[in-house]
Amino acid sequence: MLFMTHRDDNNGRGAKRDDGIDEDTLLVRAAQSGDIRAFEKLIRRYERLVYRTAFYTVGNDEDAADLTQEILLKLWHGLPHFQGNARFLTWFAKIMRNTCYDYLRKKKRSHPTQSLDMPSDQDEDRPCQEIQDASSDVDPHEVLCRRECTSVVRAAMQKLSEEHRTVILLRDIEGASYETIAGMLGLEVGTVKSRLSRARAHLKSILRAEDFFK
Amino acid sequence: MKVTQRQNGVSENSDVRLSDGIQLHPCDRAADWEPLLYDYAEGLADEETGAAVQRHLEECAYCRGAFADIRWMTLALRQSVPEPKTDLGARVMETIRAQDDINGRVFTEQIDVQTGRVLSSSSDKRGIRRLLNTIGYVAASLVLIIGLFYAVPLLRAGGGASSSGTQEILLDMQSGAEDTLRDGVVVGTAQNADDAVTLQVSGITEAGLAELLSQLTVTLDGYSITVMETDDGFRLTPLSALAQVTAMLVSENLQVTAVHAETASVSPALEDAFYIQIREPQ
């Protein structure tokens, strides 16, 4: 079995093998030479992160799914041009960011923007349904409360700057390590930590204004 | 005393007034503890840090209140993004495989019968490269063989070229599809338990075998595999649990040969199937 070296909580992202080579790098190299299965392994590592980023960009599942696929396809087509001068994650993050911008621009031209504080019925039903499925004896009041909280949090995230939203997404939602985030954003770890601290404080102040903590 | 209602967050480091009116003094090291509280709430703290946080929370009512807020907020954050309804990665891979699917027309256009080389002037060179690189299935190999079988006379007829520049193996391929399969294909079977596969070769010229050995490039998910000649064929190592390996020598100048590793008869779930990469001439 390949790549049986240690994996961290981030599904192996950024993890290094015993010989010091980043596992992503190995997968990227193999994929660049046409190894389609290496590419599949690579996108399996990042598809959730991409989807979550896309979701917070477009605000609903359907568009997020489309955007996710577009980003991953761009990765495949762009991979032969990746020179390896920058870290893969940094390069990939740029693809994600640019594709999200393009998507929003296209969307804006064809449809009015749908914001996350107005989730579609479809999306709004999901958390509630998931909670009910998880336990049939869940307090309905709690279900409603959680559903409301989800909506409030989505709206609060939308009020953050993109920089702040990104670090919270990566750390508090995705659970990425500081090193991984630093690699993706091209920042020092210390900068990531301080930015994250400010982002959390800002998010908390927005949520507090919404009586979220009461 | 349970901290349930707080008017201020820990980040401001101000006094906290509880619902029962009792005022808490802020923690002197609240700013230091805060990121650790997040890590702990999100399950990202290591064992040592987690134990330290636990001890501190037992002693500090202010941070206990902050921790309750953080836990609630991070829980809501993680629930704020739904899971995708479909397997997006699988859909992407389907699209990629469909885009890069084998196209006999494109492939035959790349073959120069006089030299056996892949033509580099194709407008779809990248597609061809990817096409060749991603061949990994027996069916694909068969398509390749048959495509060549029909392509060679077609190209010859069109170009009016002689066969003087072609290699012996390529000439053999004109004698018929069955001959092509017999003469051009190398079939191997896993014969031992030490993660190696022996290729048993038959119906191929000595020169062709030497060419195969010198040009064969085998990778296993990015790992190079050594090809060694043995008394009874060629051994590829390391390779695990393969039931059968099929390799096809198309043309020495094509610098490749195709390839497949059968795992189905051992276990369809095995991930260690390998394929031989097909490379364009340098």
Interface residues (C-beta under 8 A of the other chain):
Chain A: M1 L2 F3 D9 L26 L27 R29 A30 S33 G34 D35 I36 R37 A38 F39 E40 K41 I43 R44 E47 R48 Y51 R52 F55 Y56 D61 A64 A65 T68 Q69 L72 L73 W76 P80 D123 R126 P127 E130 R146 C149 T150 V152 V153 R154 M157 I168 R171 D172 I173 G175 K193 L196 S197 R200 A201 L203 K204 S205 L207 R208 F212 F213 K214
Chain B: Q5 R6 G9 S11 E34 P35 Y38 E42 G43 L44 D69 W72 M73 T74 A76 L77 R78 Q79 S80 V81 P82 P84 K85 T86 L88 G89 R91 V92 M93 T95 I96 R97 D100 R126 R129 R130 L132 N133 T134 G136 T219 L220 D221 G222 Y223 S240 E271 D272 Q277
